[in-house]
Amino acid sequence: MNHALNQSARLDATFAALSDPTRRAILSRLANGEVSVMDLAKPFSMSQPAISKHLKVLEKAGLISGIKDAQKRLRKLEAKPLEEATEWLENYRKFWEGRFNQLDSLIEELKLSKRPSPKRKNKKGE
């Protein structure tokens, strides 16, 4: 039960963090490798403190972590929370895929039932 609550809290934090386009853009940049905080902030037209707030949300959700380098503060992507979110979403993808398959079957049945039956030939083959 406690594990389920922890997982639920982690999913809440992950989806809350992913709800912001700036944070998703930061994660996209980090998918290519470690990036300094200064470089992460460059493409955004917002203050350094605003970027730091986004980074804190991502760190709290476990989506990124910090790395100590000589003079740079690097951030890297942590895949585990995204993996858990993907697994959670996968269950719903399977659900909807099953429903669409049922709908496809029903449409095929309706198409077949509306097709005109082939004309029967009489005994002379006409």
C-alpha angles and dihedrals in degrees: 000000000000089000089053091051091048090049090048092050090048091051090049091052093045096050092042090053092047092051092081120077093213091056091047089051090051090052090049090055091048091052086075093055145286116332132187119245090244092054091046090055096049101085094047124083094220137098124273091247089054091052089047090055090053090048091051091053090050092047092048089053089050091240094123137021135198127247124200113229126172097274105346131083103222127192127203134191118255111208102194098084091047089050091053091048091049091051090050092050091045090067090059092045089056090048093053093042089056091049092049090049089053090049091049090052092050092050091051091050091050092049091051094047092053096048113109111250114247115262113261116234119231123233091275091057094250 
